Amino acid sequence: MSQTALLVELEPVVARNLDRHLGLAKEWFPHEYVPWSEGRTFDGPLGGEAWSPTDSTIPDVARTALIVNLLTEDNLPSYHHEIATLFGRDGAWGTWVHRWTAEEGRHGVAIRDYLTVTRAVDPVALERARMTHMSEGYTNAHGDEVLHSLAYVSFQELATRISHRNTGKATGDPVCEALLARVAADENLHMVFYRNLLAAAFELAPSQAMRAVADVVADFQMPGNGIEGFARKSVAIALAGIYDLRQHRDEVLQPVLRQWDVFNVTGLDADGEAAQEQLAAHLATLDRAASRFEEKRDARNARLSQR
């Protein structure tokens, strides 16, 4: 099926899932999750106090994860451009695009307000990182392919949910944990929306859907991978157990693939069958890689505990 045909055929599914989403989504307000009474003026034109690492008791790795999560949310203008260009701005697709963008916009606002008020991170370094990251923008690796894009966001939204929840726990701050749990709830609803669309695509064009899923799983990268120093930061985050390869395979890929029942899909053409086989092989490779990482992390933690 052509990309246009896929958009047309899936629009009724978009409409139904949009109604479902609006019935489940809960209104919430970022300002209610920020401890404003803890705030005080920074140095600069208003003559307040300069930021110091001792201003917050949040662990360094949790700060790193908070920064990565926030900078990822900051690139929302680029994400909106990408999905609006692909899905369109009219009909059910357009309504979803704008609704999704509006909901995602709350996340960056709330997290930044929390970080600034609680002095959890250096606000100067954070703003410089924001400028650098947003100046690079974001480009969808599959910008002209509907099913690839739906497959990607199905996994990515779930990955983001898990990252936010685990980051909140890692901070040791109940206020931050509650905020990120609220953000994660949005991300979960977004994941379900996209997951349901691709489930419908498996019925429309099973081989195309299988190929899309196999390609995305084989080359998956989080949207924040363009953040300066992302590789180093992601290693620290993985070592802390906030988001690692095991979680990616077992808590992100596997549940979504199980929902689609990908290994029992029938009616595939030759390429669809090849994609199905490639998907199984890649999951096995990820399992081995995750086990190796866990072994190395355990050995590293054992060495550190002996010091």
Sequence and secondary structure as in RCSB ss.txt:
>XXXX:A:sequence
MSQTALLVELEPVVARNLDRHLGLAKEWFPHEYVPWSEGRTFDGPLGGEAWSPTDSTIPDVARTALIVNLLTEDN
LPSYHHEIATLFGRDGAWGTWVHRWTAEEGRHGVAIRDYLTVTRAVDPVALERARMTHMSEGYTNAHGDEVLHSL
AYVSFQELATRISHRNTGKATGDPVCEALLARVAADENLHMVFYRNLLAAAFELAPSQAMRAVADVVADFQMPGN
GIEGFARKSVAIALAGIYDLRQHRDEVLQPVLRQWDVFNVTGLDADGEAAQEQLAAHLATLDRAASRFEEKRDAR
NARLSQR
>XXXX:A:secstr
  HHHHHHHHHHHHHHHHHHHHHH     GGGGS GGG   BSSTT  B   GGG  S HHHHHHHHHHHHHHHT
HHHHHHHHHHHH SSHHHHHHHHHHHHHHHHHHHHHHHHHHHHT S HHHHHHHHHHHHHH    TTTT HHHHH
HHHHHHHHHHHHHHHHHHHHHT HHHHHHHHHHHHHHHHHHHHHHHHHHHHHHH HHHHHHHHHHHHHT   GGG
GSTTHHHHHHHHHHTTSS HHHIIIIIIHHHHHHHTGGG  S  HHHHHHHHHHHHHHHHHHHHHHHHHHHHHHH
HHHHHH 
